Amino acid sequence: MKSFKISLFLIVAAWCINGYALDAKRILTDATANSKRMSFAAEMTNPFPEESIQVIILPRTPKWKFFRKYDDGKLFLRLEMYDKNNKMQVVYLKNDDGFFGTDEADVSAKLIFSSYMWFPESIHADILPDELAHSTVTVAETTYKGGRCYEVVTTLNAGDDDKVLQELAKDDDKEFAKKRQTYLEHRTYVRKFIIDKENGLILSRRHYNKNGEEIFVCEFDYVDYEANLPNSLFKTPKNIIGTFQSWRDFASKKLETMWAYPETPKYNFSMLYKVIGGVIAGFAAVLGIIIFAKWRKKKNNYA
């Protein structure tokens, strides 16, 4: 009887644990889907270290403001970067016309892509199904910036066994051997998500490698769910100087790297048409006079 009770307890405990794990996955997948369909304004701290700014040729901008509008399946984005004096340095945006950048001198250009403008969107990037299937997912209640939240943690069940890692990388033995150390240092083993319990928005996402070192962070310091987001906030800038191959080239003003230039002005051809018409009419008149003169001369000769 005692062994039966123990067995029953273990079965119920296992069922509860599995159910909780399933809830953790559901909370994460629901939050990922919800976040992609939400509109809001947010403030965030520049997640990139000071030393990297020199490499990517951007002014130091400690504070970012991110505006996201999801409307009838269309996504509009705007990222404003501010310096330590709260002066706006750069604006990146995405609308139906593409990607654009405007600097502090009000110089605007079209961009092939803007990594920084797109960066806040990575907070709700999907985890590949194969990787999620090889991960343990847990959930706990927590607070974040004073709000009630869930903390969901995904941990890759690779351990010290390279089989799972190689399976996910889809490398052959030789290729995996070359990349193994890179995977250990830069591949995500643990993800920590903070999810707003009331609104379902992912507020924070942090990644850690095999050694527990943080290799990625994206999080919002403040979110305004009721923000006014007029269409004018995302409109295409005026006086675009051209299209840059790279947002780095835009930031460093490398005009010679532009692969497209502003459209030539559209002229009013009505006057040109009138001039051409006048020339043709004049030419026809002259031709008529010449023909008439020749005809008269010929007629006189016959007379």
PLY file of the C-alpha trace (Angstrom):
ply
format ascii 1.0
element vertex 303
property float x
property float y
property float z
element edge 302
property int vertex1
property int vertex2
end_header
0.00 0.00 0.00
2.83 2.33 0.90
4.65 1.67 -2.36
1.41 2.32 -4.26
1.03 5.73 -2.58
4.64 6.59 -3.39
4.15 5.56 -7.02
0.92 7.55 -7.25
2.65 10.59 -5.75
5.51 10.33 -8.25
3.07 10.04 -11.16
1.09 13.09 -10.00
4.30 15.03 -9.37
5.62 14.17 -12.81
2.32 15.18 -14.37
2.38 18.51 -12.53
5.99 19.18 -13.53
5.30 18.35 -17.18
2.16 20.46 -17.13
4.10 23.37 -15.67
6.77 22.99 -18.34
4.11 22.99 -21.02
2.64 26.14 -19.49
6.09 27.73 -19.60
6.39 27.00 -23.31
2.85 28.23 -23.93
3.52 31.47 -22.03
6.66 32.05 -24.11
5.14 31.20 -27.51
2.02 33.27 -26.76
4.13 36.24 -25.68
6.27 35.97 -28.82
3.18 36.00 -31.02
1.47 38.79 -29.01
4.53 41.03 -29.03
4.70 40.90 -32.83
1.14 42.25 -33.10
1.40 45.06 -30.56
1.72 48.83 -30.98
3.57 50.86 -28.33
6.26 53.40 -27.54
9.23 52.43 -25.40
12.43 53.77 -23.94
15.57 51.69 -23.71
19.22 52.03 -22.78
21.72 51.64 -25.61
22.74 47.98 -25.20
26.02 48.31 -27.07
29.27 49.00 -25.20
31.04 52.33 -25.56
34.07 50.84 -27.33
31.93 49.40 -30.15
30.69 52.86 -31.10
34.02 53.76 -32.68
33.94 50.64 -34.82
30.48 51.24 -36.19
30.92 55.02 -36.60
28.03 56.27 -34.54
27.84 58.97 -31.87
27.42 57.72 -28.32
23.67 57.64 -27.71
22.87 56.37 -24.21
19.09 56.65 -24.60
16.88 55.25 -27.34
13.18 55.81 -28.01
11.44 53.09 -29.99
8.05 53.47 -31.66
6.22 50.44 -33.02
2.93 50.55 -34.92
1.28 47.37 -36.13
-1.76 48.19 -38.25
-3.75 45.69 -40.31
-0.74 43.45 -40.93
1.60 46.33 -41.70
4.57 47.15 -39.48
5.95 50.67 -39.00
9.07 51.29 -36.91
10.94 54.35 -35.68
14.08 54.51 -33.53
15.34 57.81 -32.10
18.84 57.99 -30.58
19.68 60.66 -27.96
23.03 61.77 -26.56
23.81 62.37 -22.87
22.36 65.90 -23.16
19.08 64.45 -24.43
19.71 65.85 -27.91
18.48 63.66 -30.76
21.37 62.45 -32.92
19.93 59.96 -35.38
16.50 58.73 -36.46
15.95 55.45 -38.26
12.56 54.39 -39.54
10.79 51.75 -41.57
7.58 52.26 -43.52
5.97 50.98 -46.72
8.62 52.82 -48.77
11.57 51.10 -47.08
14.26 52.06 -44.55
15.44 55.63 -43.93
17.86 57.54 -41.74
18.04 61.19 -40.70
20.98 62.66 -38.78
21.27 65.62 -36.41
21.91 67.95 -39.37
18.57 66.91 -40.85
20.27 65.06 -43.72
18.13 62.11 -44.84
18.86 59.08 -46.98
17.26 55.83 -47.96
19.01 52.75 -46.56
19.18 49.20 -47.81
18.77 48.08 -44.20
19.17 49.47 -40.70
20.39 46.98 -38.12
20.00 49.39 -35.22
16.46 50.34 -36.16
15.60 46.65 -36.42
17.38 45.67 -33.21
14.46 46.17 -30.76
12.42 43.76 -32.89
14.84 40.98 -31.95
13.29 40.93 -28.47
10.50 38.71 -29.78
12.43 36.70 -32.36
11.30 33.06 -32.57
13.34 30.19 -31.20
13.77 27.49 -33.81
11.40 24.55 -33.13
14.29 22.02 -33.19
16.15 24.00 -30.55
13.07 24.48 -28.39
12.46 20.73 -28.55
15.96 20.18 -27.12
15.48 22.76 -24.35
14.10 22.73 -20.83
11.68 25.61 -20.27
10.78 26.92 -16.82
8.60 29.76 -15.60
8.40 31.74 -12.38
6.67 34.91 -11.25
8.79 38.02 -10.78
8.67 41.83 -10.89
10.31 44.09 -13.46
10.40 47.88 -13.19
7.71 47.56 -10.52
5.33 45.50 -12.68
4.15 41.90 -12.23
5.81 39.63 -14.76
6.78 36.11 -15.72
10.40 35.03 -16.01
10.72 32.26 -18.59
14.07 30.52 -18.97
15.03 28.17 -21.80
18.09 25.98 -21.30
19.60 23.92 -24.12
19.96 20.30 -23.04
23.37 19.88 -24.66
25.46 19.51 -21.52
28.93 18.25 -22.35
27.60 16.12 -25.19
28.29 17.61 -28.61
25.71 15.45 -30.39
22.82 17.85 -29.76
24.93 20.85 -30.70
26.09 19.22 -33.93
22.55 18.11 -34.74
21.24 21.66 -34.38
24.16 23.10 -36.37
23.63 20.51 -39.12
27.40 20.25 -39.64
29.36 17.18 -40.66
32.10 15.99 -38.29
34.88 17.95 -39.99
32.91 21.20 -40.16
31.70 20.88 -36.58
35.23 20.29 -35.31
36.32 23.60 -36.88
33.37 25.56 -35.48
32.98 23.88 -32.07
34.88 26.51 -30.07
32.97 29.32 -31.78
29.70 27.60 -30.91
30.73 27.27 -27.27
31.64 30.96 -27.02
28.93 32.56 -29.12
26.02 30.15 -29.35
23.07 30.69 -27.01
22.62 28.00 -24.36
20.34 29.91 -21.99
17.70 32.53 -22.73
15.95 34.56 -20.04
12.73 36.37 -20.89
10.77 38.85 -18.78
7.14 38.96 -19.91
4.55 41.52 -18.84
1.92 39.44 -17.04
-0.94 41.80 -17.91
-0.17 42.76 -21.51
1.86 39.76 -22.67
4.70 41.89 -24.08
8.28 40.63 -23.84
10.08 43.35 -21.89
13.54 41.83 -21.57
15.56 39.16 -23.34
19.05 38.03 -22.36
21.22 35.28 -23.86
24.11 33.38 -22.26
26.72 31.10 -23.78
28.00 27.72 -22.58
30.13 29.40 -19.88
27.25 31.52 -18.58
28.62 34.72 -20.12
26.04 37.23 -21.35
26.26 37.54 -25.14
23.06 39.42 -25.97
20.66 41.79 -24.22
17.61 43.69 -25.44
15.17 45.18 -22.97
12.78 48.06 -22.52
13.12 50.38 -19.53
9.64 51.82 -20.00
6.67 50.98 -22.24
3.69 53.16 -23.08
0.91 50.89 -24.34
-1.45 53.82 -24.94
0.99 56.00 -26.87
-0.33 58.19 -29.67
1.34 56.95 -32.87
0.21 59.14 -35.78
1.14 58.13 -39.33
3.23 61.30 -39.59
5.68 59.75 -37.11
6.64 57.18 -39.74
6.42 59.22 -42.94
9.23 59.20 -45.48
11.72 62.08 -44.89
11.95 64.95 -47.37
15.04 65.96 -49.34
16.55 62.48 -49.52
20.13 62.71 -50.80
20.21 59.16 -52.16
20.37 55.50 -51.19
23.24 54.12 -49.14
24.49 50.59 -49.49
25.08 50.48 -45.73
23.73 52.31 -42.68
27.37 52.60 -41.59
28.08 54.58 -44.75
25.15 56.84 -43.95
26.44 57.40 -40.41
29.92 58.24 -41.70
28.66 60.37 -44.64
30.41 58.25 -47.29
28.58 59.77 -50.21
30.69 57.90 -52.75
29.16 54.63 -51.59
25.65 55.59 -52.61
24.44 53.26 -55.33
21.40 55.35 -56.22
20.93 59.09 -56.37
17.92 61.34 -56.14
15.54 61.26 -59.04
16.14 64.00 -61.61
13.59 66.82 -61.36
10.41 66.24 -63.28
10.21 69.06 -65.79
7.10 70.55 -67.31
7.38 69.64 -70.98
4.41 71.72 -72.21
6.64 74.67 -73.15
9.11 72.33 -74.84
6.31 70.82 -76.86
5.22 74.30 -77.95
8.75 75.19 -79.05
9.12 71.95 -80.99
5.70 72.52 -82.56
6.72 76.03 -83.59
9.97 74.77 -85.14
8.11 72.09 -87.08
5.51 74.64 -88.26
8.26 77.04 -89.31
10.14 74.30 -91.13
6.92 73.27 -92.90
6.31 76.89 -93.94
9.84 77.25 -95.30
9.53 73.95 -97.13
6.21 75.10 -98.58
7.75 78.34 -99.83
10.64 76.47 -101.46
8.28 74.03 -103.18
6.06 76.89 -104.35
9.06 78.82 -105.70
10.29 75.80 -107.62
6.82 75.23 -109.05
6.60 78.87 -110.21
10.02 78.66 -111.79
9.14 75.47 -113.58
5.87 76.96 -114.81
7.62 80.05 -116.15
10.12 77.89 -118.01
7.31 76.08 -119.79
5.68 79.35 -120.64
0 1
1 2
2 3
3 4
4 5
5 6
6 7
7 8
8 9
9 10
10 11
11 12
12 13
13 14
14 15
15 16
16 17
17 18
18 19
19 20
20 21
21 22
22 23
23 24
24 25
25 26
26 27
27 28
28 29
29 30
30 31
31 32
32 33
33 34
34 35
35 36
36 37
37 38
38 39
39 40
40 41
41 42
42 43
43 44
44 45
45 46
46 47
47 48
48 49
49 50
50 51
51 52
52 53
53 54
54 55
55 56
56 57
57 58
58 59
59 60
60 61
61 62
62 63
63 64
64 65
65 66
66 67
67 68
68 69
69 70
70 71
71 72
72 73
73 74
74 75
75 76
76 77
77 78
78 79
79 80
80 81
81 82
82 83
83 84
84 85
85 86
86 87
87 88
88 89
89 90
90 91
91 92
92 93
93 94
94 95
95 96
96 97
97 98
98 99
99 100
100 101
101 102
102 103
103 104
104 105
105 106
106 107
107 108
108 109
109 110
110 111
111 112
112 113
113 114
114 115
115 116
116 117
117 118
118 119
119 120
120 121
121 122
122 123
123 124
124 125
125 126
126 127
127 128
128 129
129 130
130 131
131 132
132 133
133 134
134 135
135 136
136 137
137 138
138 139
139 140
140 141
141 142
142 143
143 144
144 145
145 146
146 147
147 148
148 149
149 150
150 151
151 152
152 153
153 154
154 155
155 156
156 157
157 158
158 159
159 160
160 161
161 162
162 163
163 164
164 165
165 166
166 167
167 168
168 169
169 170
170 171
171 172
172 173
173 174
174 175
175 176
176 177
177 178
178 179
179 180
180 181
181 182
182 183
183 184
184 185
185 186
186 187
187 188
188 189
189 190
190 191
191 192
192 193
193 194
194 195
195 196
196 197
197 198
198 199
199 200
200 201
201 202
202 203
203 204
204 205
205 206
206 207
207 208
208 209
209 210
210 211
211 212
212 213
213 214
214 215
215 216
216 217
217 218
218 219
219 220
220 221
221 222
222 223
223 224
224 225
225 226
226 227
227 228
228 229
229 230
230 231
231 232
232 233
233 234
234 235
235 236
236 237
237 238
238 239
239 240
240 241
241 242
242 243
243 244
244 245
245 246
246 247
247 248
248 249
249 250
250 251
251 252
252 253
253 254
254 255
255 256
256 257
257 258
258 259
259 260
260 261
261 262
262 263
263 264
264 265
265 266
266 267
267 268
268 269
269 270
270 271
271 272
272 273
273 274
274 275
275 276
276 277
277 278
278 279
279 280
280 281
281 282
282 283
283 284
284 285
285 286
286 287
287 288
288 289
289 290
290 291
291 292
292 293
293 294
294 295
295 296
296 297
297 298
298 299
299 300
300 301
301 302
